[in-house]
Amino acid sequence: MAKALAREMRLPPLPTVRDLLRLYKIRAAKKLSQNFLLDPRIIERIVKVSGNLNGAHVCEVGPGPGGITRALLSAGVEKILVIEKDARFLPTLEMLREAAGGRIHIIMGDVLSYNMENAFPKDMKKAWEEETPAIHLIGNLPFSVSTPLIIRWMKSVSAQNSAWTYGRVPMTLTFQKEVAERICAPVSSPQRCRLSVMCQYLCDVKHKFNIQGGSFIPAPKVDVGVVHLTPRKSPIISLPFSLIEKVVRCTFHMRQKECHHSFATLIPPALHQTLIPKIFAIAEVDPTTRPFQLTLEEFDRLCHAYNLLVEKVPEIGTYEYRAPRKERISGEDLKPQLEKLFFL
């Protein structure tokens, strides 16, 4: 009963977000890539596409002056954990917390280093195979943090740690429009890249809508895309995240060339002629395919073929083409081991 009353409680009259920015003389910090979204219609739309939030627990990343936070409270959210790096917003968030009757918990810190493993009530946890829990991650992300944050969160989704100890917690996030398009890019799209594969093999991704840059203060030179990501019950590729990331990163190293060229960055030079044709044969993938034309299923088979090789000859897994030349192995001394492998 208490929960139901909390959800129905309306906020008392408050200064507008625009007025609060003037009152506290807060301007967007360029070094933090800040852009404030003040249009209530757009804010409500972001909240709406996040799904059913009535009675849910939400972690909002980068609330700033609290525009989206207000809309979340109006949507019936039970509790909101806000993570804000900029201490200038603490007074505006504390004002909102008092008005919301304790439904907001404020963390001042960097979301990139914040572990959400104990951020929500334990009784909200659901098994991974079940429906998504009543927990959501929402944020109007600064451009400078959006890509590293989504990769970090995909790693946590893969390991089912941090927020994802609670189950398949969905995310609704803003990105620079081009980044949003890359995350959701289908096979053969000009925008398909490493980010597309790393998000899509773990999550069902949907590009919900775009926001014109002029809707923000200050207005960025680019538009913004809103993306909704829901972790899959079973990932398309069932291997360690670090191995998949390495294979995908190296494959997209030469995006426009046939993928056997870029795959060479995974293999010591002395072994190219022997191993690269074998890997593509085992994976049943055409080596003349361009990286952006590879399906998730083809990436799955390539990752497993590479993993099979690394399990037999671990030294190959340590090869890193980006390492200083003196530290790179040639692979010449590995040839005797390769000759004994049954699949070669």
MARNUBA-428275 format. One record per residue (C-alpha): x, y, z. Coordinates in nm, 2 decimals. Example, Ala and Ser with C-alpha at 12.3 -4.5 7.8 and 13.67 -1.06 7.14 Angstrom:
// MARNUBA-428275
+--------+--------+--------+
|     xx |     yy |     zz |
+--------+--------+--------+
|   1.23 |  -0.45 |   0.78 |
|   1.37 |  -0.11 |   0.71 |
+--------+--------+--------+
END
This chain:
// MARNUBA-428275
+--------+--------+--------+
|     xx |     yy |     zz |
+--------+--------+--------+
|   0.00 |   0.00 |   0.00 |
|   0.28 |   0.24 |   0.09 |
|   0.45 |   0.17 |  -0.24 |
|   0.13 |   0.25 |  -0.43 |
|   0.09 |   0.58 |  -0.24 |
|   0.45 |   0.67 |  -0.32 |
|   0.39 |   0.62 |  -0.69 |
|   0.08 |   0.83 |  -0.69 |
|   0.24 |   1.12 |  -0.50 |
|   0.28 |   1.43 |  -0.72 |
|   0.57 |   1.67 |  -0.68 |
|   0.50 |   2.00 |  -0.52 |
|   0.55 |   2.32 |  -0.73 |
|   0.91 |   2.36 |  -0.81 |
|   1.12 |   2.61 |  -1.02 |
|   1.16 |   2.50 |  -1.38 |
|   1.49 |   2.34 |  -1.47 |
|   1.57 |   2.64 |  -1.68 |
|   1.51 |   2.87 |  -1.38 |
|   1.73 |   2.65 |  -1.16 |
|   2.02 |   2.68 |  -1.41 |
|   1.98 |   3.06 |  -1.39 |
|   1.95 |   3.06 |  -1.01 |
|   2.27 |   2.86 |  -0.96 |
|   2.44 |   3.02 |  -1.26 |
|   2.52 |   2.68 |  -1.41 |
|   2.64 |   2.66 |  -1.76 |
|   2.72 |   2.35 |  -1.96 |
|   3.08 |   2.24 |  -1.91 |
|   3.25 |   2.19 |  -2.24 |
|   3.52 |   1.96 |  -2.09 |
|   3.24 |   1.73 |  -1.97 |
|   3.05 |   1.74 |  -2.31 |
|   2.74 |   1.86 |  -2.14 |
|   2.43 |   1.95 |  -2.33 |
|   2.11 |   2.01 |  -2.13 |
|   1.77 |   1.88 |  -2.26 |
|   1.49 |   2.11 |  -2.14 |
|   1.20 |   2.03 |  -2.37 |
|   0.95 |   1.84 |  -2.15 |
|   0.78 |   1.68 |  -2.46 |
|   1.11 |   1.52 |  -2.57 |
|   1.20 |   1.42 |  -2.21 |
|   0.86 |   1.25 |  -2.17 |
|   0.91 |   1.07 |  -2.50 |
|   1.25 |   0.93 |  -2.37 |
|   1.08 |   0.81 |  -2.05 |
|   0.79 |   0.66 |  -2.25 |
|   1.01 |   0.45 |  -2.48 |
|   1.19 |   0.31 |  -2.18 |
|   0.89 |   0.09 |  -2.11 |
|   0.66 |   0.04 |  -1.81 |
|   0.83 |   0.23 |  -1.53 |
|   0.54 |   0.22 |  -1.28 |
|   0.68 |   0.08 |  -0.96 |
|   1.02 |   0.03 |  -1.11 |
|   1.37 |   0.11 |  -0.98 |
|   1.57 |   0.33 |  -1.22 |
|   1.94 |   0.43 |  -1.23 |
|   1.97 |   0.76 |  -1.42 |
|   2.32 |   0.84 |  -1.55 |
|   2.41 |   1.20 |  -1.57 |
|   2.09 |   1.36 |  -1.45 |
|   2.23 |   1.71 |  -1.46 |
|   1.97 |   1.96 |  -1.34 |
|   1.71 |   1.68 |  -1.31 |
|   1.48 |   1.72 |  -1.62 |
|   1.45 |   1.35 |  -1.69 |
|   1.45 |   1.28 |  -1.32 |
|   1.13 |   1.48 |  -1.28 |
|   0.96 |   1.29 |  -1.57 |
|   1.07 |   0.96 |  -1.42 |
|   0.90 |   1.05 |  -1.09 |
|   0.59 |   1.15 |  -1.28 |
|   0.59 |   0.81 |  -1.46 |
|   0.55 |   0.63 |  -1.12 |
|   0.91 |   0.52 |  -1.06 |
|   0.95 |   0.37 |  -0.71 |
|   1.31 |   0.47 |  -0.65 |
|   1.57 |   0.66 |  -0.86 |
|   1.94 |   0.62 |  -0.82 |
|   2.11 |   0.92 |  -0.99 |
|   2.48 |   0.92 |  -1.06 |
|   2.62 |   1.26 |  -1.13 |
|   2.99 |   1.36 |  -1.17 |
|   2.94 |   1.74 |  -1.17 |
|   2.91 |   1.87 |  -0.81 |
|   2.74 |   2.19 |  -0.93 |
|   2.42 |   1.99 |  -0.97 |
|   2.40 |   1.87 |  -0.61 |
|   2.18 |   2.16 |  -0.49 |
|   1.92 |   2.11 |  -0.76 |
|   1.92 |   1.73 |  -0.71 |
|   1.89 |   1.77 |  -0.33 |
|   1.59 |   2.00 |  -0.38 |
|   1.43 |   1.74 |  -0.61 |
|   1.51 |   1.47 |  -0.35 |
|   1.33 |   1.66 |  -0.08 |
|   1.03 |   1.73 |  -0.30 |
|   1.01 |   1.36 |  -0.40 |
|   0.99 |   1.23 |  -0.04 |
|   1.30 |   1.02 |  -0.04 |
|   1.24 |   0.85 |  -0.37 |
|   1.58 |   0.97 |  -0.50 |
|   1.92 |   0.85 |  -0.39 |
|   2.21 |   1.07 |  -0.51 |
|   2.56 |   0.93 |  -0.59 |
|   2.82 |   1.19 |  -0.67 |
|   3.08 |   1.02 |  -0.88 |
|   3.19 |   0.88 |  -1.22 |
|   2.95 |   0.62 |  -1.36 |
|   3.25 |   0.45 |  -1.54 |
|   3.38 |   0.34 |  -1.20 |
|   3.05 |   0.28 |  -1.02 |
|   2.95 |  -0.08 |  -0.95 |
|   2.57 |  -0.13 |  -0.94 |
|   2.59 |  -0.48 |  -0.79 |
|   2.42 |  -0.36 |  -0.46 |
|   2.23 |  -0.07 |  -0.61 |
|   1.88 |  -0.22 |  -0.60 |
|   1.68 |  -0.44 |  -0.35 |
|   1.79 |  -0.80 |  -0.36 |
|   1.43 |  -0.92 |  -0.39 |
|   1.41 |  -0.76 |  -0.74 |
|   1.66 |  -1.01 |  -0.88 |
|   1.54 |  -1.24 |  -1.16 |
|   1.70 |  -1.54 |  -1.33 |
|   1.86 |  -1.45 |  -1.66 |
|   1.61 |  -1.67 |  -1.85 |
|   1.31 |  -1.50 |  -1.70 |
|   1.15 |  -1.17 |  -1.80 |
|   1.34 |  -0.85 |  -1.74 |
|   1.33 |  -0.72 |  -1.39 |
|   1.16 |  -0.39 |  -1.29 |
|   1.49 |  -0.21 |  -1.31 |
|   1.60 |   0.03 |  -1.59 |
|   1.91 |   0.22 |  -1.68 |
|   1.84 |   0.56 |  -1.84 |
|   2.06 |   0.85 |  -1.93 |
|   2.12 |   1.15 |  -2.15 |
|   2.49 |   1.07 |  -2.19 |
|   2.76 |   1.32 |  -2.26 |
|   2.92 |   1.23 |  -2.60 |
|   3.27 |   1.19 |  -2.44 |
|   3.15 |   0.90 |  -2.21 |
|   2.89 |   0.73 |  -2.42 |
|   3.10 |   0.49 |  -2.63 |
|   3.34 |   0.38 |  -2.34 |
|   3.04 |   0.34 |  -2.11 |
|   2.84 |   0.12 |  -2.35 |
|   3.14 |  -0.11 |  -2.41 |
|   3.19 |  -0.13 |  -2.03 |
|   2.83 |  -0.21 |  -1.98 |
|   2.83 |  -0.47 |  -2.26 |
|   3.12 |  -0.64 |  -2.08 |
|   2.91 |  -0.64 |  -1.76 |
|   2.61 |  -0.78 |  -1.95 |
|   2.84 |  -1.06 |  -2.08 |
|   2.96 |  -1.14 |  -1.72 |
|   2.62 |  -1.08 |  -1.57 |
|   2.77 |  -0.86 |  -1.30 |
|   2.71 |  -0.50 |  -1.18 |
|   2.35 |  -0.40 |  -1.26 |
|   2.31 |  -0.73 |  -1.45 |
|   2.33 |  -0.94 |  -1.14 |
|   1.96 |  -0.86 |  -1.11 |
|   1.88 |  -1.01 |  -1.45 |
|   1.84 |  -0.87 |  -1.80 |
|   1.82 |  -0.51 |  -1.70 |
|   1.73 |  -0.29 |  -2.01 |
|   1.89 |   0.04 |  -2.10 |
|   1.76 |   0.35 |  -2.27 |
|   2.04 |   0.59 |  -2.36 |
|   2.12 |   0.89 |  -2.58 |
|   2.41 |   0.89 |  -2.81 |
|   2.54 |   1.11 |  -3.09 |
|   2.32 |   1.02 |  -3.38 |
|   2.60 |   0.86 |  -3.58 |
|   2.69 |   0.64 |  -3.28 |
|   2.33 |   0.54 |  -3.23 |
|   2.31 |   0.44 |  -3.60 |
|   2.63 |   0.23 |  -3.56 |
|   2.50 |   0.05 |  -3.25 |
|   2.18 |  -0.05 |  -3.45 |
|   2.34 |  -0.09 |  -3.80 |
|   2.22 |  -0.40 |  -3.98 |
|   2.45 |  -0.63 |  -4.19 |
|   2.59 |  -0.46 |  -4.50 |
|   2.50 |  -0.11 |  -4.37 |
|   2.77 |   0.16 |  -4.43 |
|   2.75 |   0.23 |  -4.05 |
|   2.82 |  -0.13 |  -3.94 |
|   3.13 |  -0.15 |  -3.72 |
|   3.28 |  -0.31 |  -3.41 |
|   3.03 |  -0.13 |  -3.19 |
|   2.74 |  -0.28 |  -3.39 |
|   2.86 |  -0.64 |  -3.34 |
|   2.96 |  -0.60 |  -2.97 |
|   2.61 |  -0.46 |  -2.88 |
|   2.40 |  -0.68 |  -3.10 |
|   2.55 |  -1.02 |  -3.01 |
|   2.45 |  -0.95 |  -2.65 |
|   2.14 |  -0.73 |  -2.68 |
|   1.83 |  -0.67 |  -2.88 |
|   1.88 |  -0.31 |  -2.99 |
|   1.63 |  -0.06 |  -3.12 |
|   1.69 |   0.30 |  -3.25 |
|   1.38 |   0.46 |  -3.11 |
|   1.40 |   0.82 |  -3.24 |
|   1.63 |   1.11 |  -3.30 |
|   1.64 |   1.45 |  -3.13 |
|   1.75 |   1.76 |  -3.32 |
|   2.06 |   1.92 |  -3.18 |
|   1.87 |   2.25 |  -3.15 |
|   1.66 |   2.10 |  -2.87 |
|   1.97 |   2.11 |  -2.64 |
|   2.14 |   2.39 |  -2.46 |
|   2.40 |   2.46 |  -2.58 |
|   2.30 |   2.31 |  -2.92 |
|   2.56 |   2.05 |  -3.03 |
|   2.66 |   2.05 |  -3.40 |
|   2.50 |   1.70 |  -3.44 |
|   2.17 |   1.54 |  -3.37 |
|   2.11 |   1.28 |  -3.10 |
|   1.97 |   0.93 |  -3.12 |
|   1.78 |   0.74 |  -2.84 |
|   1.86 |   0.37 |  -2.83 |
|   1.69 |   0.10 |  -2.62 |
|   1.89 |  -0.22 |  -2.55 |
|   1.76 |  -0.53 |  -2.39 |
|   2.00 |  -0.81 |  -2.30 |
|   1.93 |  -1.14 |  -2.49 |
|   1.84 |  -1.45 |  -2.30 |
|   2.12 |  -1.62 |  -2.48 |
|   2.41 |  -1.43 |  -2.65 |
|   2.46 |  -1.50 |  -3.02 |
|   2.83 |  -1.57 |  -2.94 |
|   2.90 |  -1.78 |  -2.63 |
|   3.27 |  -1.71 |  -2.56 |
|   3.46 |  -1.48 |  -2.33 |
|   3.40 |  -1.11 |  -2.39 |
|   3.77 |  -1.03 |  -2.43 |
|   3.82 |  -1.29 |  -2.70 |
|   3.51 |  -1.17 |  -2.90 |
|   3.62 |  -0.81 |  -2.86 |
|   3.96 |  -0.89 |  -2.99 |
|   3.83 |  -1.08 |  -3.29 |
|   3.57 |  -0.82 |  -3.38 |
|   3.82 |  -0.53 |  -3.33 |
|   4.08 |  -0.69 |  -3.55 |
|   3.83 |  -0.79 |  -3.82 |
|   3.71 |  -0.43 |  -3.85 |
|   4.07 |  -0.30 |  -3.86 |
|   4.05 |  -0.29 |  -4.24 |
|   3.68 |  -0.23 |  -4.28 |
|   3.66 |  -0.20 |  -4.66 |
|   3.90 |  -0.48 |  -4.74 |
|   3.82 |  -0.85 |  -4.77 |
|   3.81 |  -0.98 |  -4.42 |
|   4.10 |  -1.23 |  -4.46 |
|   4.33 |  -0.92 |  -4.48 |
|   4.21 |  -0.78 |  -4.15 |
|   4.20 |  -1.12 |  -3.98 |
|   4.58 |  -1.14 |  -4.04 |
|   4.61 |  -0.89 |  -3.75 |
|   4.51 |  -1.18 |  -3.52 |
|   4.78 |  -1.42 |  -3.63 |
|   5.16 |  -1.40 |  -3.61 |
|   5.31 |  -1.32 |  -3.96 |
|   5.49 |  -1.65 |  -4.01 |
|   5.16 |  -1.84 |  -3.97 |
|   4.94 |  -1.63 |  -4.20 |
|   4.97 |  -1.86 |  -4.50 |
|   4.89 |  -2.17 |  -4.29 |
|   4.63 |  -2.06 |  -4.05 |
|   4.41 |  -1.79 |  -4.21 |
|   4.27 |  -2.02 |  -4.48 |
|   4.21 |  -2.29 |  -4.22 |
|   4.02 |  -2.06 |  -3.99 |
|   3.79 |  -1.95 |  -4.26 |
|   3.74 |  -2.31 |  -4.38 |
|   3.66 |  -2.43 |  -4.02 |
|   3.42 |  -2.13 |  -3.98 |
|   3.26 |  -2.19 |  -4.32 |
|   3.30 |  -1.82 |  -4.40 |
|   3.39 |  -1.67 |  -4.73 |
|   3.73 |  -1.50 |  -4.67 |
|   3.65 |  -1.24 |  -4.95 |
|   3.36 |  -1.10 |  -4.75 |
|   3.40 |  -0.75 |  -4.62 |
|   3.38 |  -0.71 |  -4.24 |
|   3.06 |  -0.51 |  -4.25 |
|   2.90 |  -0.78 |  -4.45 |
|   2.96 |  -1.05 |  -4.19 |
|   2.65 |  -1.17 |  -4.00 |
|   2.65 |  -1.23 |  -3.62 |
|   2.63 |  -1.60 |  -3.70 |
|   2.94 |  -1.58 |  -3.91 |
|   3.12 |  -1.38 |  -3.64 |
|   3.02 |  -1.66 |  -3.40 |
|   3.18 |  -1.93 |  -3.62 |
|   3.49 |  -1.72 |  -3.67 |
|   3.53 |  -1.66 |  -3.30 |
|   3.49 |  -2.03 |  -3.22 |
|   3.74 |  -2.12 |  -3.49 |
|   3.99 |  -1.87 |  -3.35 |
|   3.92 |  -2.00 |  -3.00 |
|   3.98 |  -2.36 |  -3.10 |
|   4.32 |  -2.25 |  -3.23 |
|   4.41 |  -2.06 |  -2.91 |
|   4.31 |  -2.35 |  -2.69 |
|   4.56 |  -2.57 |  -2.88 |
|   4.84 |  -2.30 |  -2.91 |
|   4.78 |  -2.04 |  -2.63 |
|   5.08 |  -1.83 |  -2.76 |
|   4.87 |  -1.73 |  -3.06 |
|   4.61 |  -1.57 |  -2.82 |
|   4.88 |  -1.34 |  -2.68 |
|   4.98 |  -1.20 |  -3.02 |
|   4.89 |  -0.83 |  -3.04 |
|   4.96 |  -0.65 |  -3.37 |
|   4.94 |  -0.31 |  -3.19 |
|   5.23 |  -0.40 |  -2.96 |
|   5.57 |  -0.25 |  -3.02 |
|   5.75 |  -0.43 |  -3.30 |
|   6.02 |  -0.57 |  -3.07 |
|   5.75 |  -0.73 |  -2.85 |
|   5.56 |  -0.90 |  -3.13 |
|   5.62 |  -1.27 |  -3.19 |
|   5.68 |  -1.39 |  -3.54 |
|   5.53 |  -1.73 |  -3.49 |
|   5.81 |  -1.91 |  -3.65 |
|   5.88 |  -2.12 |  -3.34 |
|   5.52 |  -2.23 |  -3.32 |
|   5.52 |  -2.41 |  -3.65 |
|   5.62 |  -2.75 |  -3.50 |
|   5.32 |  -2.73 |  -3.26 |
|   5.08 |  -2.65 |  -3.55 |
|   5.19 |  -2.95 |  -3.75 |
|   5.05 |  -3.17 |  -3.47 |
|   4.71 |  -3.02 |  -3.47 |
|   4.45 |  -3.26 |  -3.61 |
|   4.24 |  -2.99 |  -3.78 |
|   4.54 |  -2.87 |  -3.98 |
+--------+--------+--------+
END
